[in-house]
Amino acid sequence: MCAMGKYVDPEDYSVVVKHRASPPTPWRWEIYRAGRLSPVERSYVYFESRGMANVAGKEALARLLDKLDAWPPRAPA
């Protein structure tokens, strides 16, 4: 994948689910890129279970990778 003229390796991105709040909805997902300490994206909503947050995080990661793959915008043919 190319993003801003650089190769983007999907393996460099991962979803991490963290316990960040009090019950009943303590879980949120965060997307990290290799070599970075802070997340590149995180959920604004909290989830009831780790599993629900993980599913939503993987969907968000797929959207992010699609967005990176589409950058820079290509001129119409």
PDB file of N, CA, C and O in Angstrom, chain B, residues numbered from 101:
ATOM      1  N   MET B 101       0.837  -1.175   0.000  1.00  0.00           N
ATOM      2  CA  MET B 101       0.000   0.000   0.000  1.00  0.00           C
ATOM      3  C   MET B 101       0.879   1.235   0.000  1.00  0.00           C
ATOM      4  O   MET B 101       1.986   1.221   0.539  1.00  0.00           O
ATOM      5  N   CYS B 102       0.383   2.302  -0.606  1.00  0.00           N
ATOM      6  CA  CYS B 102       1.103   3.558  -0.603  1.00  0.00           C
ATOM      7  C   CYS B 102       0.309   4.596   0.165  1.00  0.00           C
ATOM      8  O   CYS B 102      -0.900   4.728  -0.025  1.00  0.00           O
ATOM      9  N   ALA B 103       0.980   5.322   1.021  1.00  0.00           N
ATOM     10  CA  ALA B 103       0.368   6.435   1.737  1.00  0.00           C
ATOM     11  C   ALA B 103       1.359   7.573   1.739  1.00  0.00           C
ATOM     12  O   ALA B 103       2.483   7.441   2.223  1.00  0.00           O
ATOM     13  N   MET B 104       0.929   8.691   1.192  1.00  0.00           N
ATOM     14  CA  MET B 104       1.785   9.860   1.120  1.00  0.00           C
ATOM     15  C   MET B 104       3.121   9.509   0.480  1.00  0.00           C
ATOM     16  O   MET B 104       4.164  10.010   0.898  1.00  0.00           O
ATOM     17  N   GLY B 105       3.091   8.656  -0.525  1.00  0.00           N
ATOM     18  CA  GLY B 105       4.295   8.312  -1.251  1.00  0.00           C
ATOM     19  C   GLY B 105       5.162   7.274  -0.571  1.00  0.00           C
ATOM     20  O   GLY B 105       6.227   6.935  -1.088  1.00  0.00           O
ATOM     21  N   LYS B 106       4.741   6.761   0.565  1.00  0.00           N
ATOM     22  CA  LYS B 106       5.531   5.762   1.279  1.00  0.00           C
ATOM     23  C   LYS B 106       4.752   4.459   1.348  1.00  0.00           C
ATOM     24  O   LYS B 106       3.521   4.452   1.340  1.00  0.00           O
ATOM     25  N   TYR B 107       5.489   3.361   1.417  1.00  0.00           N
ATOM     26  CA  TYR B 107       4.861   2.047   1.527  1.00  0.00           C
ATOM     27  C   TYR B 107       4.285   1.881   2.929  1.00  0.00           C
ATOM     28  O   TYR B 107       4.959   2.163   3.920  1.00  0.00           O
ATOM     29  N   VAL B 108       3.047   1.428   3.010  1.00  0.00           N
ATOM     30  CA  VAL B 108       2.384   1.169   4.289  1.00  0.00           C
ATOM     31  C   VAL B 108       2.202  -0.331   4.417  1.00  0.00           C
ATOM     32  O   VAL B 108       1.541  -0.954   3.586  1.00  0.00           O
ATOM     33  N   ASP B 109       2.777  -0.905   5.443  1.00  0.00           N
ATOM     34  CA  ASP B 109       2.653  -2.331   5.691  1.00  0.00           C
ATOM     35  C   ASP B 109       1.531  -2.553   6.709  1.00  0.00           C
ATOM     36  O   ASP B 109       1.648  -2.108   7.851  1.00  0.00           O
ATOM     37  N   PRO B 110       0.448  -3.231   6.318  1.00  0.00           N
ATOM     38  CA  PRO B 110      -0.652  -3.467   7.260  1.00  0.00           C
ATOM     39  C   PRO B 110      -0.203  -4.179   8.532  1.00  0.00           C
ATOM     40  O   PRO B 110      -0.834  -4.037   9.579  1.00  0.00           O
ATOM     41  N   GLU B 111       0.874  -4.936   8.447  1.00  0.00           N
ATOM     42  CA  GLU B 111       1.385  -5.644   9.629  1.00  0.00           C
ATOM     43  C   GLU B 111       1.930  -4.681  10.683  1.00  0.00           C
ATOM     44  O   GLU B 111       2.133  -5.071  11.833  1.00  0.00           O
ATOM     45  N   ASP B 112       2.166  -3.430  10.297  1.00  0.00           N
ATOM     46  CA  ASP B 112       2.665  -2.427  11.246  1.00  0.00           C
ATOM     47  C   ASP B 112       1.561  -1.865  12.131  1.00  0.00           C
ATOM     48  O   ASP B 112       1.844  -1.131  13.078  1.00  0.00           O
ATOM     49  N   TYR B 113       0.317  -2.195  11.840  1.00  0.00           N
ATOM     50  CA  TYR B 113      -0.826  -1.665  12.579  1.00  0.00           C
ATOM     51  C   TYR B 113      -1.496  -2.773  13.362  1.00  0.00           C
ATOM     52  O   TYR B 113      -1.614  -3.902  12.886  1.00  0.00           O
ATOM     53  N   SER B 114      -1.937  -2.443  14.576  1.00  0.00           N
ATOM     54  CA  SER B 114      -2.610  -3.446  15.395  1.00  0.00           C
ATOM     55  C   SER B 114      -3.683  -2.798  16.255  1.00  0.00           C
ATOM     56  O   SER B 114      -3.611  -1.613  16.583  1.00  0.00           O
ATOM     57  N   VAL B 115      -4.681  -3.600  16.614  1.00  0.00           N
ATOM     58  CA  VAL B 115      -5.757  -3.174  17.497  1.00  0.00           C
ATOM     59  C   VAL B 115      -5.452  -3.677  18.891  1.00  0.00           C
ATOM     60  O   VAL B 115      -5.120  -4.846  19.087  1.00  0.00           O
ATOM     61  N   VAL B 116      -5.567  -2.783  19.857  1.00  0.00           N
ATOM     62  CA  VAL B 116      -5.383  -3.136  21.256  1.00  0.00           C
ATOM     63  C   VAL B 116      -6.661  -2.730  21.987  1.00  0.00           C
ATOM     64  O   VAL B 116      -7.152  -1.615  21.808  1.00  0.00           O
ATOM     65  N   VAL B 117      -7.198  -3.625  22.804  1.00  0.00           N
ATOM     66  CA  VAL B 117      -8.392  -3.324  23.593  1.00  0.00           C
ATOM     67  C   VAL B 117      -7.941  -3.080  25.025  1.00  0.00           C
ATOM     68  O   VAL B 117      -7.216  -3.882  25.614  1.00  0.00           O
ATOM     69  N   LYS B 118      -8.394  -1.941  25.577  1.00  0.00           N
ATOM     70  CA  LYS B 118      -7.967  -1.565  26.927  1.00  0.00           C
ATOM     71  C   LYS B 118      -9.165  -1.271  27.812  1.00  0.00           C
ATOM     72  O   LYS B 118     -10.209  -0.798  27.362  1.00  0.00           O
ATOM     73  N   HIS B 119      -8.972  -1.571  29.085  1.00  0.00           N
ATOM     74  CA  HIS B 119      -9.967  -1.288  30.122  1.00  0.00           C
ATOM     75  C   HIS B 119      -9.688   0.140  30.586  1.00  0.00           C
ATOM     76  O   HIS B 119      -8.722   0.383  31.309  1.00  0.00           O
ATOM     77  N   ARG B 120     -10.541   1.090  30.167  1.00  0.00           N
ATOM     78  CA  ARG B 120     -10.268   2.510  30.383  1.00  0.00           C
ATOM     79  C   ARG B 120     -11.320   3.244  31.198  1.00  0.00           C
ATOM     80  O   ARG B 120     -11.157   4.435  31.465  1.00  0.00           O
ATOM     81  N   ALA B 121     -12.389   2.576  31.602  1.00  0.00           N
ATOM     82  CA  ALA B 121     -13.449   3.259  32.336  1.00  0.00           C
ATOM     83  C   ALA B 121     -14.089   2.291  33.330  1.00  0.00           C
ATOM     84  O   ALA B 121     -13.693   1.130  33.443  1.00  0.00           O
ATOM     85  N   SER B 122     -15.080   2.799  34.039  1.00  0.00           N
ATOM     86  CA  SER B 122     -15.804   1.981  35.014  1.00  0.00           C
ATOM     87  C   SER B 122     -16.922   1.212  34.319  1.00  0.00           C
ATOM     88  O   SER B 122     -17.431   1.648  33.287  1.00  0.00           O
ATOM     89  N   PRO B 123     -17.310   0.053  34.893  1.00  0.00           N
ATOM     90  CA  PRO B 123     -18.437  -0.688  34.341  1.00  0.00           C
ATOM     91  C   PRO B 123     -19.676   0.212  34.336  1.00  0.00           C
ATOM     92  O   PRO B 123     -19.759   1.125  35.157  1.00  0.00           O
ATOM     93  N   PRO B 124     -20.620  -0.009  33.460  1.00  0.00           N
ATOM     94  CA  PRO B 124     -20.861  -1.216  32.676  1.00  0.00           C
ATOM     95  C   PRO B 124     -20.195  -1.211  31.305  1.00  0.00           C
ATOM     96  O   PRO B 124     -20.247  -2.221  30.603  1.00  0.00           O
ATOM     97  N   THR B 125     -19.571  -0.105  30.904  1.00  0.00           N
ATOM     98  CA  THR B 125     -18.933  -0.054  29.574  1.00  0.00           C
ATOM     99  C   THR B 125     -17.486   0.411  29.722  1.00  0.00           C
ATOM    100  O   THR B 125     -17.182   1.569  29.434  1.00  0.00           O
ATOM    101  N   PRO B 126     -16.596  -0.464  30.165  1.00  0.00           N
ATOM    102  CA  PRO B 126     -15.220  -0.041  30.432  1.00  0.00           C
ATOM    103  C   PRO B 126     -14.230  -0.189  29.284  1.00  0.00           C
ATOM    104  O   PRO B 126     -13.106   0.302  29.389  1.00  0.00           O
ATOM    105  N   TRP B 127     -14.607  -0.849  28.197  1.00  0.00           N
ATOM    106  CA  TRP B 127     -13.635  -1.223  27.170  1.00  0.00           C
ATOM    107  C   TRP B 127     -13.639  -0.269  25.981  1.00  0.00           C
ATOM    108  O   TRP B 127     -14.694   0.200  25.554  1.00  0.00           O
ATOM    109  N   ARG B 128     -12.444   0.016  25.448  1.00  0.00           N
ATOM    110  CA  ARG B 128     -12.334   0.780  24.206  1.00  0.00           C
ATOM    111  C   ARG B 128     -11.191   0.196  23.398  1.00  0.00           C
ATOM    112  O   ARG B 128     -10.289  -0.433  23.951  1.00  0.00           O
ATOM    113  N   TRP B 129     -11.230   0.403  22.084  1.00  0.00           N
ATOM    114  CA  TRP B 129     -10.151  -0.063  21.212  1.00  0.00           C
ATOM    115  C   TRP B 129      -9.241   1.102  20.875  1.00  0.00           C
ATOM    116  O   TRP B 129      -9.659   2.260  20.856  1.00  0.00           O
ATOM    117  N   GLU B 130      -7.989   0.768  20.609  1.00  0.00           N
ATOM    118  CA  GLU B 130      -6.992   1.733  20.162  1.00  0.00           C
ATOM    119  C   GLU B 130      -6.176   1.080  19.060  1.00  0.00           C
ATOM    120  O   GLU B 130      -5.849  -0.104  19.144  1.00  0.00           O
ATOM    121  N   ILE B 131      -5.845   1.846  18.026  1.00  0.00           N
ATOM    122  CA  ILE B 131      -5.030   1.347  16.927  1.00  0.00           C
ATOM    123  C   ILE B 131      -3.635   1.943  17.056  1.00  0.00           C
ATOM    124  O   ILE B 131      -3.467   3.159  17.145  1.00  0.00           O
ATOM    125  N   TYR B 132      -2.648   1.068  17.065  1.00  0.00           N
ATOM    126  CA  TYR B 132      -1.250   1.491  17.185  1.00  0.00           C
ATOM    127  C   TYR B 132      -0.487   1.141  15.919  1.00  0.00           C
ATOM    128  O   TYR B 132      -0.785   0.156  15.244  1.00  0.00           O
ATOM    129  N   ARG B 133       0.500   1.967  15.612  1.00  0.00           N
ATOM    130  CA  ARG B 133       1.424   1.684  14.515  1.00  0.00           C
ATOM    131  C   ARG B 133       2.767   1.346  15.141  1.00  0.00           C
ATOM    132  O   ARG B 133       3.159   1.954  16.137  1.00  0.00           O
ATOM    133  N   ALA B 134       3.467   0.393  14.571  1.00  0.00           N
ATOM    134  CA  ALA B 134       4.777  -0.026  15.089  1.00  0.00           C
ATOM    135  C   ALA B 134       5.681   1.193  15.244  1.00  0.00           C
ATOM    136  O   ALA B 134       5.759   2.041  14.356  1.00  0.00           O
ATOM    137  N   GLY B 135       6.349   1.264  16.364  1.00  0.00           N
ATOM    138  CA  GLY B 135       7.293   2.346  16.615  1.00  0.00           C
ATOM    139  C   GLY B 135       6.691   3.570  17.283  1.00  0.00           C
ATOM    140  O   GLY B 135       7.419   4.502  17.624  1.00  0.00           O
ATOM    141  N   ARG B 136       5.370   3.588  17.479  1.00  0.00           N
ATOM    142  CA  ARG B 136       4.703   4.721  18.115  1.00  0.00           C
ATOM    143  C   ARG B 136       4.194   4.326  19.486  1.00  0.00           C
ATOM    144  O   ARG B 136       3.700   3.216  19.684  1.00  0.00           O
ATOM    145  N   LEU B 137       4.317   5.242  20.429  1.00  0.00           N
ATOM    146  CA  LEU B 137       3.821   4.978  21.777  1.00  0.00           C
ATOM    147  C   LEU B 137       2.354   5.352  21.941  1.00  0.00           C
ATOM    148  O   LEU B 137       1.654   4.775  22.772  1.00  0.00           O
ATOM    149  N   SER B 138       1.891   6.306  21.160  1.00  0.00           N
ATOM    150  CA  SER B 138       0.500   6.743  21.283  1.00  0.00           C
ATOM    151  C   SER B 138      -0.324   6.160  20.130  1.00  0.00           C
ATOM    152  O   SER B 138       0.204   5.903  19.048  1.00  0.00           O
ATOM    153  N   PRO B 139      -1.615   5.957  20.374  1.00  0.00           N
ATOM    154  CA  PRO B 139      -2.457   5.387  19.319  1.00  0.00           C
ATOM    155  C   PRO B 139      -2.648   6.370  18.170  1.00  0.00           C
ATOM    156  O   PRO B 139      -2.670   7.584  18.375  1.00  0.00           O
ATOM    157  N   VAL B 140      -2.785   5.837  16.965  1.00  0.00           N
ATOM    158  CA  VAL B 140      -3.069   6.677  15.802  1.00  0.00           C
ATOM    159  C   VAL B 140      -4.571   6.923  15.692  1.00  0.00           C
ATOM    160  O   VAL B 140      -5.002   7.869  15.034  1.00  0.00           O
ATOM    161  N   GLU B 141      -5.367   6.068  16.339  1.00  0.00           N
ATOM    162  CA  GLU B 141      -6.815   6.231  16.353  1.00  0.00           C
ATOM    163  C   GLU B 141      -7.354   5.468  17.554  1.00  0.00           C
ATOM    164  O   GLU B 141      -6.763   4.477  17.982  1.00  0.00           O
ATOM    165  N   ARG B 142      -8.490   5.937  18.103  1.00  0.00           N
ATOM    166  CA  ARG B 142      -9.132   5.232  19.230  1.00  0.00           C
ATOM    167  C   ARG B 142     -10.628   5.429  19.172  1.00  0.00           C
ATOM    168  O   ARG B 142     -11.125   6.359  18.536  1.00  0.00           O
ATOM    169  N   SER B 143     -11.337   4.546  19.841  1.00  0.00           N
ATOM    170  CA  SER B 143     -12.798   4.653  19.841  1.00  0.00           C
ATOM    171  C   SER B 143     -13.228   5.792  20.750  1.00  0.00           C
ATOM    172  O   SER B 143     -12.614   6.069  21.780  1.00  0.00           O
ATOM    173  N   TYR B 144     -14.308   6.441  20.328  1.00  0.00           N
ATOM    174  CA  TYR B 144     -14.895   7.492  21.155  1.00  0.00           C
ATOM    175  C   TYR B 144     -15.960   6.930  22.076  1.00  0.00           C
ATOM    176  O   TYR B 144     -16.351   7.568  23.054  1.00  0.00           O
ATOM    177  N   VAL B 145     -16.425   5.738  21.758  1.00  0.00           N
ATOM    178  CA  VAL B 145     -17.425   5.076  22.589  1.00  0.00           C
ATOM    179  C   VAL B 145     -16.750   3.938  23.360  1.00  0.00           C
ATOM    180  O   VAL B 145     -15.706   3.420  22.963  1.00  0.00           O
ATOM    181  N   TYR B 146     -17.376   3.576  24.460  1.00  0.00           N
ATOM    182  CA  TYR B 146     -16.897   2.460  25.275  1.00  0.00           C
ATOM    183  C   TYR B 146     -17.838   1.279  25.093  1.00  0.00           C
ATOM    184  O   TYR B 146     -19.012   1.457  24.767  1.00  0.00           O
ATOM    185  N   PHE B 147     -17.322   0.071  25.305  1.00  0.00           N
ATOM    186  CA  PHE B 147     -18.064  -1.159  25.041  1.00  0.00           C
ATOM    187  C   PHE B 147     -18.229  -1.966  26.313  1.00  0.00           C
ATOM    188  O   PHE B 147     -17.437  -1.865  27.250  1.00  0.00           O
ATOM    189  N   GLU B 148     -19.297  -2.782  26.321  1.00  0.00           N
ATOM    190  CA  GLU B 148     -19.592  -3.628  27.481  1.00  0.00           C
ATOM    191  C   GLU B 148     -18.587  -4.756  27.643  1.00  0.00           C
ATOM    192  O   GLU B 148     -18.286  -5.166  28.765  1.00  0.00           O
ATOM    193  N   SER B 149     -18.065  -5.262  26.530  1.00  0.00           N
ATOM    194  CA  SER B 149     -17.157  -6.403  26.628  1.00  0.00           C
ATOM    195  C   SER B 149     -15.903  -6.161  25.790  1.00  0.00           C
ATOM    196  O   SER B 149     -15.887  -5.359  24.857  1.00  0.00           O
ATOM    197  N   ARG B 150     -14.882  -6.876  26.158  1.00  0.00           N
ATOM    198  CA  ARG B 150     -13.628  -6.825  25.407  1.00  0.00           C
ATOM    199  C   ARG B 150     -13.844  -7.325  23.981  1.00  0.00           C
ATOM    200  O   ARG B 150     -13.284  -6.773  23.034  1.00  0.00           O
ATOM    201  N   GLY B 151     -14.649  -8.360  23.833  1.00  0.00           N
ATOM    202  CA  GLY B 151     -14.921  -8.933  22.511  1.00  0.00           C
ATOM    203  C   GLY B 151     -15.609  -7.942  21.581  1.00  0.00           C
ATOM    204  O   GLY B 151     -15.249  -7.831  20.409  1.00  0.00           O
ATOM    205  N   MET B 152     -16.608  -7.216  22.107  1.00  0.00           N
ATOM    206  CA  MET B 152     -17.313  -6.217  21.289  1.00  0.00           C
ATOM    207  C   MET B 152     -16.355  -5.112  20.862  1.00  0.00           C
ATOM    208  O   MET B 152     -16.395  -4.663  19.717  1.00  0.00           O
ATOM    209  N   ALA B 153     -15.505  -4.679  21.766  1.00  0.00           N
ATOM    210  CA  ALA B 153     -14.530  -3.636  21.437  1.00  0.00           C
ATOM    211  C   ALA B 153     -13.534  -4.144  20.403  1.00  0.00           C
ATOM    212  O   ALA B 153     -13.133  -3.397  19.510  1.00  0.00           O
ATOM    213  N   ASN B 154     -13.135  -5.395  20.514  1.00  0.00           N
ATOM    214  CA  ASN B 154     -12.175  -5.968  19.569  1.00  0.00           C
ATOM    215  C   ASN B 154     -12.757  -6.039  18.159  1.00  0.00           C
ATOM    216  O   ASN B 154     -12.077  -5.701  17.189  1.00  0.00           O
ATOM    217  N   VAL B 155     -14.003  -6.474  18.042  1.00  0.00           N
ATOM    218  CA  VAL B 155     -14.654  -6.553  16.726  1.00  0.00           C
ATOM    219  C   VAL B 155     -14.739  -5.163  16.113  1.00  0.00           C
ATOM    220  O   VAL B 155     -14.395  -4.978  14.946  1.00  0.00           O
ATOM    221  N   ALA B 156     -15.192  -4.187  16.886  1.00  0.00           N
ATOM    222  CA  ALA B 156     -15.310  -2.815  16.385  1.00  0.00           C
ATOM    223  C   ALA B 156     -13.936  -2.250  16.025  1.00  0.00           C
ATOM    224  O   ALA B 156     -13.805  -1.519  15.042  1.00  0.00           O
ATOM    225  N   GLY B 157     -12.919  -2.581  16.809  1.00  0.00           N
ATOM    226  CA  GLY B 157     -11.566  -2.111  16.526  1.00  0.00           C
ATOM    227  C   GLY B 157     -11.008  -2.687  15.239  1.00  0.00           C
ATOM    228  O   GLY B 157     -10.342  -1.984  14.480  1.00  0.00           O
ATOM    229  N   LYS B 158     -11.274  -3.959  14.987  1.00  0.00           N
ATOM    230  CA  LYS B 158     -10.808  -4.574  13.741  1.00  0.00           C
ATOM    231  C   LYS B 158     -11.510  -3.966  12.531  1.00  0.00           C
ATOM    232  O   LYS B 158     -10.901  -3.806  11.474  1.00  0.00           O
ATOM    233  N   GLU B 159     -12.786  -3.629  12.682  1.00  0.00           N
ATOM    234  CA  GLU B 159     -13.501  -2.959  11.591  1.00  0.00           C
ATOM    235  C   GLU B 159     -12.905  -1.570  11.340  1.00  0.00           C
ATOM    236  O   GLU B 159     -12.743  -1.157  10.192  1.00  0.00           O
ATOM    237  N   ALA B 160     -12.583  -0.856  12.416  1.00  0.00           N
ATOM    238  CA  ALA B 160     -11.978   0.472  12.284  1.00  0.00           C
ATOM    239  C   ALA B 160     -10.592   0.372  11.650  1.00  0.00           C
ATOM    240  O   ALA B 160     -10.220   1.227  10.846  1.00  0.00           O
ATOM    241  N   LEU B 161      -9.832  -0.652  11.999  1.00  0.00           N
ATOM    242  CA  LEU B 161      -8.507  -0.851  11.401  1.00  0.00           C
ATOM    243  C   LEU B 161      -8.640  -1.097   9.897  1.00  0.00           C
ATOM    244  O   LEU B 161      -7.854  -0.564   9.113  1.00  0.00           O
ATOM    245  N   ALA B 162      -9.612  -1.889   9.494  1.00  0.00           N
ATOM    246  CA  ALA B 162      -9.821  -2.146   8.061  1.00  0.00           C
ATOM    247  C   ALA B 162     -10.143  -0.843   7.332  1.00  0.00           C
ATOM    248  O   ALA B 162      -9.629  -0.604   6.239  1.00  0.00           O
ATOM    249  N   ARG B 163     -10.998   0.010   7.931  1.00  0.00           N
ATOM    250  CA  ARG B 163     -11.321   1.304   7.308  1.00  0.00           C
ATOM    251  C   ARG B 163     -10.091   2.192   7.220  1.00  0.00           C
ATOM    252  O   ARG B 163      -9.875   2.855   6.206  1.00  0.00           O
ATOM    253  N   LEU B 164      -9.282   2.210   8.274  1.00  0.00           N
ATOM    254  CA  LEU B 164      -8.065   3.024   8.274  1.00  0.00           C
ATOM    255  C   LEU B 164      -7.103   2.565   7.185  1.00  0.00           C
ATOM    256  O   LEU B 164      -6.548   3.393   6.463  1.00  0.00           O
ATOM    257  N   LEU B 165      -6.901   1.269   7.061  1.00  0.00           N
ATOM    258  CA  LEU B 165      -5.992   0.751   6.038  1.00  0.00           C
ATOM    259  C   LEU B 165      -6.518   1.041   4.637  1.00  0.00           C
ATOM    260  O   LEU B 165      -5.736   1.328   3.731  1.00  0.00           O
ATOM    261  N   ASP B 166      -7.838   0.968   4.451  1.00  0.00           N
ATOM    262  CA  ASP B 166      -8.421   1.338   3.158  1.00  0.00           C
ATOM    263  C   ASP B 166      -8.160   2.806   2.854  1.00  0.00           C
ATOM    264  O   ASP B 166      -7.830   3.167   1.724  1.00  0.00           O
ATOM    265  N   LYS B 167      -8.311   3.652   3.873  1.00  0.00           N
ATOM    266  CA  LYS B 167      -8.087   5.077   3.697  1.00  0.00           C
ATOM    267  C   LYS B 167      -6.617   5.354   3.351  1.00  0.00           C
ATOM    268  O   LYS B 167      -6.327   6.171   2.476  1.00  0.00           O
ATOM    269  N   LEU B 168      -5.711   4.687   4.027  1.00  0.00           N
ATOM    270  CA  LEU B 168      -4.282   4.871   3.742  1.00  0.00           C
ATOM    271  C   LEU B 168      -3.935   4.374   2.345  1.00  0.00           C
ATOM    272  O   LEU B 168      -3.092   4.953   1.660  1.00  0.00           O
ATOM    273  N   ASP B 169      -4.596   3.289   1.927  1.00  0.00           N
ATOM    274  CA  ASP B 169      -4.354   2.729   0.609  1.00  0.00           C
ATOM    275  C   ASP B 169      -4.837   3.675  -0.490  1.00  0.00           C
ATOM    276  O   ASP B 169      -4.283   3.693  -1.589  1.00  0.00           O
ATOM    277  N   ALA B 170      -5.869   4.459  -0.188  1.00  0.00           N
ATOM    278  CA  ALA B 170      -6.437   5.379  -1.170  1.00  0.00           C
ATOM    279  C   ALA B 170      -5.701   6.720  -1.204  1.00  0.00           C
ATOM    280  O   ALA B 170      -6.044   7.580  -2.016  1.00  0.00           O
ATOM    281  N   TRP B 171      -4.706   6.918  -0.350  1.00  0.00           N
ATOM    282  CA  TRP B 171      -3.964   8.178  -0.311  1.00  0.00           C
ATOM    283  C   TRP B 171      -2.646   8.026  -1.021  1.00  0.00           C
ATOM    284  O   TRP B 171      -2.007   6.998  -0.801  1.00  0.00           O
ATOM    285  N   PRO B 172      -2.181   8.900  -1.823  1.00  0.00           N
ATOM    286  CA  PRO B 172      -2.876  10.133  -2.205  1.00  0.00           C
ATOM    287  C   PRO B 172      -3.971   9.846  -3.214  1.00  0.00           C
ATOM    288  O   PRO B 172      -3.924   8.837  -3.917  1.00  0.00           O
ATOM    289  N   PRO B 173      -4.962  10.735  -3.289  1.00  0.00           N
ATOM    290  CA  PRO B 173      -6.053  10.513  -4.258  1.00  0.00           C
ATOM    291  C   PRO B 173      -5.506  10.417  -5.670  1.00  0.00           C
ATOM    292  O   PRO B 173      -4.604  11.163  -6.053  1.00  0.00           O
ATOM    293  N   ARG B 174      -6.057   9.499  -6.432  1.00  0.00           N
ATOM    294  CA  ARG B 174      -5.605   9.313  -7.800  1.00  0.00           C
ATOM    295  C   ARG B 174      -6.454  10.168  -8.744  1.00  0.00           C
ATOM    296  O   ARG B 174      -7.661  10.320  -8.554  1.00  0.00           O
ATOM    297  N   ALA B 175      -5.802  10.714  -9.751  1.00  0.00           N
ATOM    298  CA  ALA B 175      -6.517  11.514 -10.748  1.00  0.00           C
ATOM    299  C   ALA B 175      -7.406  10.603 -11.565  1.00  0.00           C
ATOM    300  O   ALA B 175      -7.034   9.461 -11.836  1.00  0.00           O
ATOM    301  N   PRO B 176      -8.581  11.084 -11.968  1.00  0.00           N
ATOM    302  CA  PRO B 176      -9.468  10.249 -12.789  1.00  0.00           C
ATOM    303  C   PRO B 176      -8.822   9.926 -14.136  1.00  0.00           C
ATOM    304  O   PRO B 176      -8.086  10.741 -14.692  1.00  0.00           O
ATOM    305  N   ALA B 177      -9.097   8.764 -14.639  1.00  0.00           N
ATOM    306  CA  ALA B 177      -8.499   8.319 -15.908  1.00  0.00           C
ATOM    307  C   ALA B 177      -9.182   8.923 -17.103  1.00  0.00           C
ATOM    308  O   ALA B 177      -8.796   8.648 -18.239  1.00  0.00           O
TER     309      ALA B 177
END
